[in-house]
Amino acid sequence: LLFVQSAALVSRSYISLRIAETGGDGLRAVMERDWVGGTVVLTDFFVSGVAAAVVNSALKYLTNSITTCFRERLTLHVHDAYLSHRAYYKAAVLRYGDLDNADQRVAEDLHQFCSTVSDLYARTFKPLLDVILSTSRMSQTMGYSGLFTLYAYFALSGAVVRAISPPFGEYIAQTQKREGEFRRAHSRLIQHAEEVAFLDGSAREKAILNKSLHEVTTWSHFYYFLQFLRR
């Protein structure tokens, strides 16, 4: 799957360059009123557009397939560890270790982790390939001194943005933790619904749920506001 995805990423990079060149050829044909050249450019653009659509759909499918395979293997590994030596009992009943919200960790967090890691390859490989191809093309027109100045500016601005940006990785972990606690509160109410009804603890459970919801929404407002400032 990774090999096929690599081939698709290389194809998309070359298609992107081809479409860019076709746009320049089309502008030249319009300026020169070249009907034959314009027809050829439109045909080329149509074929390139169809190819780009197919490649983009294939990349989406390959990424999802890699995510599914990765999730299956990783979850099987986690099941082996979670159900060995009564680890599930120690975590759920004895509160041994730092494992909380095990259901969310296995069912949701693992899925998100696999999805992010599977998408990471495509998001790093293609930009690197685009930089190499674009650098090769721009060096023919700008020269190496112009490229050095351009990349120095990008490196400096990127370092400044990274230095002043909040630690979004930690904030995402905090968001997932609060979501898990809110879900756990509802799961606990379902599991102990008979005891709560017998002791008439609806008001207390409602206060617990509302407090957990308030923590989730307050943190979400803060997190989205930081994203707004960054963008």
QUINOR-V978822 format. One record per helix or strand of 3 or more residues. SS is the DSSP state (a for helix, b for strand). FROM is the first residue (numbers start at 1). LEN is the number of residues. Records with the same first field share a line. If there is no record, write none. Layout:
SS=FROM-LEN ; FROM-LEN
This chain:
a=2-31 ; 35-48 ; 87-6 ; 102-38 ; 143-22 ; 168-24 ; 193-6 ; 202-29
